Amino acid sequence: MNRCIKNIIIGLMLVLMYSCSKKPTFIKIDNVIVNGIKDSLMEVGMDYVVYNPNNVKTKLKQSGMSLYYKDVLVGEGYLNNEISLEANDTIRVPVLCNIQLDKLSTFYPEMLYSDATAFNIKGENKIGFLLNSFTIDVDETIYLNTKEIIKKEINKNLGNSDNFRIKTISVNSLPTINKTNFKVIIEAKNNLSFDYKIQQMELQFYLDSKAIEPVASWTQDKVISQKAFQNTDIPIEVAVDNFNTLKNSKISMLFKKRIDFIVVGEVQIKIQEYVFNVPINDKMQIDVKKFIGL
């Protein structure tokens, strides 16, 4: 009988605690920081701050958060392990979120304007309390300083060695004893998801990778527009002084059938008010006879 009464009392206490349990309160998202870039993901750390108003411990069983930029889903954050929430206490729960840069790349130009980019974070957090459970909704705005990271990502993309390459080389007119005119097509690739402008391009042309003096130079005279995910052919006319070329070249070059036509230079690309300097270094083999008018 005593055991039965004891079980009844314990049951009544549990029912009383269950009925008196209070829903934990979400306080804020705090200590938001960008940790860096890993595998094309921007890793963001933050504290999920919640208050437990109950007189006993509760458990944060599951936490899922989604990050949005202008209503576009760009990242996710999760809490995979249960965390105890102390009684009558405010607890900081560390959460790690990953933002996918490919989903964010369309917005790079506008994000360069701000030191504090606004992201909306939404989610549901499940709290377990005895036999009861609560769901706490989160709908907050956080601010991330992404400008330097975005600049680095743009620089990394623009610096791809395939972005500016020699597409074709041809003789523009019949060579003379003094001069050979070449038409060079430089293929410019835009692998970014937005348009930009090529402000300036300065190129020098060599026939030998160890040569000190170029055989010709070229400077862009007008701005070139680059559409997102498109290629642009840039025609360049190059006049090569044959006598000067032969004078400064090795004798062995004359006995080769083909030589390297090397282009070296720099491109200035403007995105918003920022200018990105992109190096060019490429080569293509051509018939050596073109330089001596044969």
C-alpha positions in Angstrom: 0.0 0.0 0.0 2.8 2.4 0.9 4.5 1.7 -2.4 1.3 2.4 -4.3 0.7 5.7 -2.4 4.3 6.7 -3.1 3.9 6.1 -6.9 0.6 8.1 -6.8 2.4 11.0 -5.1 5.3 10.9 -7.6 2.7 10.8 -10.4 0.9 13.8 -9.0 4.1 15.7 -8.7 5.0 15.0 -12.3 1.6 16.1 -13.4 1.9 19.2 -11.3 5.4 20.0 -12.7 4.1 19.3 -16.2 1.1 21.6 -15.8 3.3 24.3 -14.3 6.1 24.1 -16.8 6.8 27.3 -18.7 8.0 27.8 -22.2 11.6 28.9 -22.4 12.1 32.3 -23.9 14.3 33.2 -26.8 16.3 36.3 -25.9 18.5 37.2 -28.9 21.2 36.1 -31.4 24.5 37.5 -30.1 28.2 37.4 -30.8 27.8 37.0 -34.5 31.2 36.7 -36.3 32.5 35.5 -39.7 35.1 32.8 -39.0 36.3 32.6 -42.6 35.9 30.7 -45.9 36.1 26.9 -46.2 35.2 24.9 -49.3 33.3 27.8 -50.9 31.3 28.2 -47.7 31.4 31.3 -45.5 31.4 30.0 -41.9 29.5 32.2 -39.4 29.5 31.6 -35.7 26.8 33.0 -33.3 25.3 32.5 -29.8 21.6 31.5 -29.5 20.6 33.1 -26.2 17.6 31.5 -24.4 16.1 31.8 -20.9 14.8 28.8 -18.9 12.1 30.0 -16.5 11.6 26.6 -14.9 12.9 25.3 -11.6 14.5 22.3 -13.2 16.8 21.7 -16.1 15.4 21.4 -19.6 17.0 20.3 -22.8 17.4 22.1 -26.1 16.9 19.1 -28.3 17.1 20.4 -31.8 17.9 23.7 -33.5 17.6 24.5 -37.2 18.2 27.9 -38.7 18.0 29.3 -42.2 19.8 32.4 -43.4 18.3 34.7 -46.1 19.6 37.6 -48.0 16.8 39.6 -49.6 14.5 36.6 -49.3 17.0 34.3 -51.0 18.0 31.2 -49.0 21.8 31.4 -48.8 22.8 29.3 -45.8 21.8 26.9 -43.0 22.8 26.4 -39.4 22.2 23.4 -37.1 22.6 22.3 -33.5 23.0 18.5 -33.7 23.6 17.7 -30.0 21.2 18.1 -27.1 22.2 20.9 -24.7 21.1 21.2 -21.1 19.5 24.5 -20.1 20.1 25.2 -16.4 17.1 26.0 -14.2 16.1 29.7 -14.0 19.1 30.7 -16.0 20.0 32.4 -19.3 22.1 30.2 -21.5 24.2 30.9 -24.6 24.2 28.1 -27.1 26.9 28.2 -29.8 25.5 27.7 -33.3 27.6 27.4 -36.5 26.0 28.4 -39.9 27.4 28.0 -43.4 26.5 30.5 -46.2 26.9 29.2 -49.7 29.0 31.8 -51.7 27.6 30.6 -55.0 24.1 31.6 -53.9 25.4 34.9 -52.7 27.6 35.8 -55.7 24.8 37.5 -57.6 24.7 40.2 -54.9 28.5 40.8 -54.6 28.4 44.2 -56.3 25.9 45.7 -53.9 27.5 44.0 -50.9 30.7 45.9 -51.6 29.0 49.1 -50.6 28.4 48.1 -47.0 30.5 47.2 -44.0 27.4 45.6 -42.4 25.3 43.4 -44.6 21.9 42.5 -43.3 20.8 38.8 -43.2 17.5 37.4 -41.9 17.8 34.3 -39.8 14.7 32.1 -39.3 14.3 28.8 -37.5 12.6 26.5 -35.0 14.2 25.3 -31.8 12.7 22.4 -29.9 12.9 22.4 -26.1 12.1 19.2 -24.1 10.8 19.5 -20.6 9.8 16.2 -18.9 7.0 14.8 -21.1 6.3 18.2 -22.6 8.0 20.0 -25.5 8.0 23.5 -26.8 8.9 25.1 -30.1 10.6 28.5 -30.1 10.5 30.4 -33.3 13.4 32.7 -34.4 13.0 35.5 -36.8 15.9 37.9 -36.4 18.2 40.2 -38.4 21.9 39.9 -38.1 24.7 42.0 -39.7 27.9 40.6 -41.1 30.9 42.5 -42.3 31.5 40.7 -45.6 33.2 43.4 -47.7 36.8 42.1 -47.4 35.7 38.5 -47.9 33.7 39.5 -51.0 36.6 41.4 -52.4 38.9 38.4 -51.9 36.4 36.1 -53.6 36.1 38.4 -56.6 39.9 38.7 -56.8 40.2 34.9 -56.7 37.7 34.5 -59.5 39.2 37.2 -61.7 42.7 35.9 -61.1 41.9 32.5 -62.8 44.5 32.0 -65.5 41.8 31.0 -68.0 40.0 34.4 -67.8 42.3 36.1 -70.3 43.9 34.0 -73.0 45.2 34.2 -76.5 42.5 32.8 -78.7 44.1 33.3 -82.2 47.1 34.9 -83.9 47.1 35.7 -87.6 49.1 38.0 -90.0 47.0 41.0 -90.6 48.7 41.9 -93.9 51.6 40.6 -96.0 54.8 40.9 -94.0 57.5 43.3 -95.3 61.2 43.2 -94.6 60.8 45.9 -91.9 57.5 45.0 -90.2 55.0 42.3 -89.6 51.4 43.2 -88.6 49.6 40.7 -86.4 46.0 40.5 -85.4 45.7 38.9 -81.9 42.4 37.9 -80.4 42.3 37.9 -76.6 39.4 35.9 -75.2 38.1 37.5 -72.0 35.9 35.2 -69.8 33.5 36.5 -67.2 32.8 33.6 -64.8 30.9 35.8 -62.3 27.1 36.1 -62.1 27.1 39.9 -62.8 28.3 42.4 -65.4 31.5 44.4 -65.0 33.7 46.7 -67.1 37.2 46.3 -68.3 38.6 49.8 -67.7 42.1 49.3 -68.9 44.4 46.7 -70.4 48.1 47.0 -71.0 49.9 44.3 -72.8 53.5 43.5 -73.9 54.5 40.8 -76.4 57.6 38.7 -76.3 59.2 36.0 -78.4 61.4 34.6 -75.6 60.4 34.1 -72.0 63.9 35.3 -70.9 63.8 38.4 -73.1 64.2 41.8 -71.4 62.6 43.9 -74.1 59.2 43.3 -75.7 58.8 43.1 -79.4 55.5 45.1 -79.2 53.1 46.8 -76.8 49.4 47.6 -76.8 47.1 49.7 -74.6 43.3 49.6 -74.5 41.7 52.9 -75.7 38.0 52.3 -74.6 36.0 50.7 -71.9 34.8 47.1 -72.6 31.6 45.7 -71.1 31.6 42.2 -69.9 28.3 40.4 -69.5 27.7 37.8 -66.7 28.9 34.3 -67.7 29.9 35.3 -71.2 33.1 35.5 -73.2 34.2 38.6 -75.1 36.7 38.6 -78.0 39.1 41.6 -77.8 40.9 42.2 -81.2 44.4 43.7 -80.9 46.6 44.8 -83.8 50.3 44.4 -83.1 53.1 45.8 -85.3 56.4 44.0 -84.9 59.7 45.5 -86.1 61.5 42.6 -87.8 65.0 44.0 -87.7 64.8 44.9 -84.0 63.3 41.5 -83.3 66.1 39.6 -85.1 68.8 41.9 -83.5 67.5 41.1 -80.0 66.8 37.4 -80.6 69.0 34.4 -80.3 70.4 33.0 -83.6 68.9 29.6 -82.7 65.4 31.1 -83.1 66.0 31.3 -86.9 66.4 27.6 -87.1 63.2 26.7 -85.3 60.0 26.0 -87.1 57.8 27.5 -84.4 58.3 29.9 -81.5 56.4 31.0 -78.5 54.4 34.3 -78.9 54.0 35.5 -75.3 51.6 38.1 -73.9 52.2 39.6 -70.5 50.3 42.5 -68.9 47.6 43.6 -66.6 43.8 44.2 -66.8 41.9 46.7 -64.6 38.4 45.6 -63.9 35.9 48.0 -62.2 33.1 46.7 -60.0 31.2 49.5 -58.4 33.9 51.9 -57.1 36.5 49.2 -56.7 39.2 48.4 -59.3 40.6 44.9 -59.4 44.1 44.4 -61.0 44.3 41.1 -62.9 47.6 39.8 -64.3 47.8 38.3 -67.8 50.4 35.8 -68.9 49.8 33.5 -71.8 51.5 32.1 -74.9 50.8 30.5 -78.3 53.2 28.9 -80.8 53.5 30.5 -84.2 55.5 30.0 -87.4 58.9 31.7 -87.1 58.8 32.5 -90.8 56.1 35.1 -90.2 58.7 37.3 -88.5 61.2 37.3 -91.4 58.7 37.9 -94.2 59.1 34.4 -95.9 
